[in-house]
Amino acid sequence: MTAAQYQLSDAGRFGAAALRRVGTYLLPFVAVAAVWQFASLFFPPFLFPSLVDVFWRFIGIVTDWAQFSDVIATVLRILAGLAGAFVIGALLAVLMAQSRAAHDFLSPVLTLFQGIPALSWVVFAIIWFHGIEPRIFFIMVMTTLPAFSFQILGALQAMSRDLVEMVMSFRPSRIKLFRSMIIPAVLPDILTAWKVNLGNASRVVVVAELVGATGGVGYELLQQQQVFDMAGALAWTLQLVFFVLIVQAILTLIERIAFRYRAVSERSL
Amino acid sequence: MTSNDSTEMVIRLDGVSKSFGKPGLAGAYLAVDKLDLQVAQRQMLALLGKTGCGKSTIFNMIAGLTEPTEGRVTVDGRNPFREFDAFRGRMAIVFQNDRLLPWRTAIQNVELGLEILEKTSEERRAMAQRWLETLGLRGHEDDYPHALSGGMRQRVSIARAFATNANILLCDEPFSALDEMTGRRLRTEFVKLVKENGKTAVFITHSINEALEIGDRIVVLKRPANIAIDIPLTPAASQESKEAIRSQIQHVLAA
């Protein structure tokens, strides 16, 4: 075989492997879609609408700014809520990691918050706040704050003492200690926390909008429910699902770039 | 004290004791007992003792990572625990295991201390490159720690300590985790570098051979840590005198 032939066969192998990966990834989605489409043949459209109808409704939302702005509003609410919860959660986690007293005080409070159902926070927010955006921001922060705090606290507590001691032996300033040791050490857990909370937030935001908003995906879902429009309900739901999938893919990409230093074992778990 | 008192003492421990836990309670113990120890400038002190004799406690007190319960520790006339930041760039540590940051490449690990000293990126790169080359790691600058062997990783950690140009080096059994051949080769290189660069070094070990190879002076500790014997060594010491010292140390350690 010549070098060119080797290169071609390498390219072929790479292409086949990439196709196999895409196929493996898509297979579960195709299977679910096929079951749904099959069901649509035997049930009325208000129960199982055809996926073709759902597709056109989906495209209709994306191409109509009046409707798509509702999707954007929901996405911004999720991101703002997560960012707020992350910042407050990170500060609380650092405080708890530094002070035993702060830990003993804050930990039960956060556990208590964790036990309060999302719907209760929605009710509290409606009573306490007048504006829609403060209400939804409050709900998003309160429902995702404990998870962020505990996940970041866990990451801080699991940091290698040996590595911290090594960095401390150079006598870094507090900012340098954070930049060179603490942030890189807790980054994997922060990204995992974002991934987990993203799914939770996308569920909570719909409930918050359903009850306490006059726009957004949750509000639109309420409209579809009132007219028994299953195709519309699915199309609006898919907007949110695609948003979550896109952000998850971005987070995975960041992980791949940021954690390329990790050794990869040839034998998987 | 067998070292020359007229020489400037860089490290001083005066009547230092360190205990852990509350006296009288279960688990409380005395790790260091009224220790007086001085280390002269450019001296290479091998601190030898059995496991659990308090070597690492002494090491942590000199490094300013822990404070004595009694007595006074001074380095360059200052308290390394209370004036922790004052020793930035003046003291470097080589640990028992390499303690490389896994998210940094070899050269980025060497640059760590220089970043903390706020050197420019050009200075950092040049200095780190020079020390990696000195320690035989040219071509491995961009390798992550997991891609390096144990010996190579420990070389990177030595380069990291030397790169800051600190006057005082504290070494906590840095070659004990390596195989004998690699350990011996690195030890020889290390002694050469310490001497060439005029460092003051405290080298903790539990190996008599290592102490004999490295030290200008060997202090053998009893438990709780206090000086059992303090032996000055000259580079020209004959094999016979080294053997005599070895059996003297073995006798003390066996007691």
Interface residues (C-beta under 8 A of the other chain):
Chain A: D162 L163 E165 M166 V167 M168 S169 F170 R171 P172 S173 K176 S180 M181 P184 F259 Y261 R262 A263
Chain B: A63 L65 F84 D85 F87 R88 G89 M91 A92 I93 F95 N97 R99 L101 P102 W103 R104 T105 L112 G113 E115 I116 L117 Y144 P145 H146 A147 T164
